[in-house]
Amino acid sequence: MLTRVRAKVQGWIIAEAKLMHRAGLKPNMVSVMGVVFGILSGLAYWAAGSSTNIEIYRIYLLLAVLLISLSGFCDALDGALARLYGEITAFGGFLDSLLDRYVDAAVICGLILGGLCEIPWGLLALLGSLLTSYARARSEAADVPMESIGLIERAERLLIIILASIMGIILPEVQPLNVGIILLALASNLTVAQRTFHFYKKTRSKK
């Protein structure tokens, strides 16, 4: 079931990548679009938390979900564009990874500043999100593959925030975004620990 869903999603992304290519868009341009959507999503979360009107709160939260979804879509699209048309470059990969960190930080900071999550958990989630990516980058720089190692990666982190946001629109009184951030904080830092242990095992065996 999941394999079929993944295949359909990949096919849709490839089709969209072809459309973007015909429109003259390059992978790095799509990456920049993704970070703009991500930063706007963080601002929408901030505005949602600052609102005292429940309907305005829901509108901003829905806007944040749409923007973060567009940002994630752009993140998938830029890689598909680069692979389809032979435009993979070292700088492109570096820029994509760098901009992803800005998006992660913008979204979580928006949640913290808007008071949509408790500050300690928000900071722990931010730290875990950044270190998850750093652990992979540092490991792969030492020729130790890290793809799929750990409980959650970036796609899962975004999915947790999106689902918690949707629940926040439906049931704002139960503060599901705070619960989502707690889950994200625990899962992302567990992923860092898993990657650290994996790197230790691989380098120890090589030694």
C-alpha positions in Angstrom: 0.0 0.0 0.0 2.7 2.5 1.1 4.8 1.5 -2.0 1.9 2.3 -4.3 1.3 5.6 -2.6 5.0 6.5 -2.8 5.1 5.6 -6.5 2.0 7.8 -7.2 3.5 10.7 -5.3 6.9 10.4 -7.1 5.0 10.2 -10.5 3.1 13.4 -9.6 6.3 15.2 -8.5 8.1 14.2 -11.8 5.1 15.5 -13.8 5.2 18.8 -11.9 9.0 19.0 -12.4 8.5 18.7 -16.2 6.0 21.5 -16.1 8.4 23.7 -14.1 11.2 23.0 -16.5 9.0 24.1 -19.4 8.3 27.3 -17.5 12.0 27.9 -17.3 12.5 27.3 -13.6 15.8 26.0 -12.4 16.4 23.7 -9.3 18.0 26.6 -7.3 15.1 28.9 -8.1 12.6 26.3 -6.8 14.8 25.9 -3.6 14.6 29.7 -3.0 10.8 29.6 -3.5 10.7 26.8 -0.9 12.5 28.9 1.7 10.2 31.9 1.0 7.2 29.8 1.6 8.8 28.3 4.7 9.5 31.7 6.2 6.0 33.0 5.4 4.7 29.9 7.2 6.6 30.7 10.3 5.2 34.3 10.2 1.7 32.8 9.8 2.2 30.6 12.9 3.4 33.7 14.8 0.3 35.7 13.7 -2.0 32.8 14.6 -0.6 32.6 18.1 -0.8 36.4 18.5 -4.5 36.4 17.5 -7.2 36.7 20.2 -10.0 35.9 17.7 -10.6 32.1 17.2 -11.7 32.5 13.6 -8.7 34.6 12.7 -6.5 32.1 14.6 -7.9 29.3 12.4 -7.4 31.3 9.2 -3.7 32.0 10.0 -3.2 28.4 11.0 -4.7 27.2 7.7 -2.5 29.6 5.8 0.6 28.3 7.7 -0.3 24.7 6.8 -0.7 25.7 3.1 2.6 27.5 3.1 4.6 24.8 4.9 3.1 22.3 2.5 4.2 24.4 -0.5 7.6 24.7 1.0 7.9 20.9 1.4 6.6 20.4 -2.2 9.3 22.8 -3.5 11.9 20.8 -1.5 10.9 17.6 -3.3 10.5 19.4 -6.6 14.0 20.9 -6.8 15.7 17.5 -6.4 13.4 16.0 -9.1 14.2 18.8 -11.5 18.0 18.4 -10.9 17.8 14.6 -11.5 15.6 14.7 -14.5 17.6 17.3 -16.5 21.1 16.5 -15.3 21.5 19.7 -13.3 22.8 18.1 -10.1 25.7 20.2 -8.8 27.6 20.3 -5.5 26.5 23.9 -4.9 22.9 23.0 -5.6 23.0 20.2 -3.0 24.7 22.5 -0.5 22.2 25.4 -1.1 19.2 23.0 -0.8 20.4 21.7 2.6 21.2 25.2 3.9 17.9 26.6 2.9 16.1 23.7 4.5 17.6 24.6 7.9 16.3 28.2 7.5 12.8 26.8 6.9 13.0 24.4 9.9 14.1 27.3 12.1 11.6 29.8 10.8 8.6 27.4 11.3 9.6 26.4 14.8 10.5 29.9 15.8 7.1 31.0 14.6 5.5 28.5 16.8 7.6 29.6 19.8 7.0 33.3 19.3 3.3 32.8 18.7 3.1 30.9 22.0 1.7 27.8 20.3 4.2 25.6 22.1 6.1 25.7 25.4 9.4 27.4 25.0 11.6 24.6 26.4 10.0 22.0 24.1 10.2 24.4 21.2 13.9 25.0 21.7 14.5 21.3 22.1 12.6 20.5 18.9 14.6 23.2 17.1 17.9 21.8 18.4 16.9 18.3 17.5 15.8 19.3 14.0 19.1 21.1 13.2 21.3 18.4 14.8 19.5 15.6 12.9 20.6 17.2 9.6 24.0 18.1 10.9 24.6 14.5 12.0 23.8 13.2 8.6 26.0 15.8 6.8 29.0 15.3 9.1 28.7 11.5 8.8 28.4 11.5 5.1 31.4 13.8 4.9 33.3 11.0 6.6 32.0 8.5 4.0 29.5 6.9 6.4 26.0 6.8 4.7 23.2 8.0 7.0 20.1 8.0 4.8 17.1 6.3 6.5 19.0 6.0 9.8 16.9 7.1 12.7 13.3 7.4 13.7 12.3 10.5 11.7 13.8 12.6 8.9 12.7 16.0 7.5 9.6 14.8 5.7 8.3 13.2 8.9 9.1 16.3 10.9 7.1 18.5 8.6 4.3 15.9 8.6 4.1 16.0 12.4 3.7 19.8 12.3 1.2 19.8 9.5 -1.0 17.2 11.2 -0.8 19.0 14.6 -1.7 22.2 12.8 -4.8 20.6 11.2 -5.8 19.3 14.6 -5.3 22.8 15.9 -7.8 24.2 13.4 -10.4 21.6 14.4 -9.7 21.5 18.2 -7.8 24.6 19.2 -8.8 24.2 22.9 -6.6 21.1 23.3 -3.4 22.7 22.0 -2.3 19.9 19.7 0.6 22.0 18.3 2.2 21.9 21.7 1.7 18.1 21.8 3.2 17.9 18.2 6.2 19.9 19.2 6.8 17.7 22.3 6.6 14.6 20.0 9.0 16.3 17.5 11.5 17.2 20.2 11.6 13.7 21.6 11.7 12.0 18.2 14.3 14.3 16.6 16.7 14.1 19.5 16.2 10.3 19.6 17.2 10.3 15.9 20.3 12.3 16.7 21.2 9.6 19.3 20.5 6.8 16.8 22.7 8.4 14.2 25.5 9.0 16.6 25.4 5.4 17.7 25.3 4.3 14.0 28.3 6.5 13.2 30.2 5.1 16.2 29.6 1.5 15.1 30.6 2.1 11.5 33.8 4.0 12.3 34.7 1.6 15.0 34.4 -1.4 12.7 36.5 0.4 10.0 39.2 1.1 12.6 
